[in-house]
Amino acid sequence: MEPTHALGAETPEQLLLRLEWRVLRRLDGLLQWNHRTTHRGVGTDFLDVREYEPGDDVRHIDWNVTARMDTPFVRQYTEDRELTAWLLLDRSPSMGFGPIERPKELVMRELATALARLLSRDGNRLGAVLFDNEIEETLPPRTGRNQVLALARSLLRPPRTNGAVTDLNGLLEHAERMIRRRSLVILVSDFITAPAWERPLLRLTERHEVVAIRLFDPREYELPDAGVIVVQDAETGEQLVLDSSDAEFRRRLREAGEHREAELRALTSRAGVDVSEVSTADDLIRTLVRIVESRKWRRR
């Protein structure tokens, strides 16, 4: 694993330089980020005309040529290779869980910044929505390294808290209303949320290519045998005293975690979205390779 950095200990420039030097440079020999989505783009440059074939978009019929040749012809355009990508980033209080030196929030910050830089290197437009149970900030799509620095700067600011249980519906419904152009949408969350979020996710997939990344810490459902302890809900602040030496309690907690993961996979699968699982203990380079390669495999 790469050395970690405490939350707030870096400037945006230092964060990006560290990732470029220690992560992205090493990735260049391992993968080629294929930025074409599952949807064909339509460029602005006219290329040629050809005879109409079944399945062609009737909006591309060239009526002048069709009238002269007495048979349908369609216009061809150069394919638009520019991609617009959106990062939907869950910054709710539960993302602060994990090892002191590497909580889920830090993993998300590094992962989102690295993905943003990978996408931006080919001239793609990148936008982001930061969510902390309310829409915290929206970065309109722009190109270039400065956009990645703007994202890093936003992620370095401490998230707000309002004592409410996270509801991803708000983030997904906002994205559904706001993102009009067909895009690649990358949702990064721990999916600790109120129910029914899969409905706006399904509607989002009808228009866009959606990638989901679930962040987790192995200790969320694996309590150590440490006797009587006090645990606190990161979002509501509610405290609970429990006996972690109770083997039956630890078993039920582990089963609850397994059930929740199975339910998450079922819900996202129903929406046509594969979930990449990323642990706070995972190596960032291997994580990025796995996410990109799994996306290529799904497209094939």
Beta strands, then each sheet from edge to edge (+ up, - down):
strand 1: 46-51
strand 2: 73-77
strand 3: 84-90
strand 4: 125-131
strand 5: 135-142
strand 6: 184-189
strand 7: 209-216
strand 8: 228-232
strand 9: 239-243
strand 10: 275-279
sheet 1: 1+ 2-
sheet 2: 5+ 4- 3- 6- 7- 10-
sheet 3: 8+ 9-
end
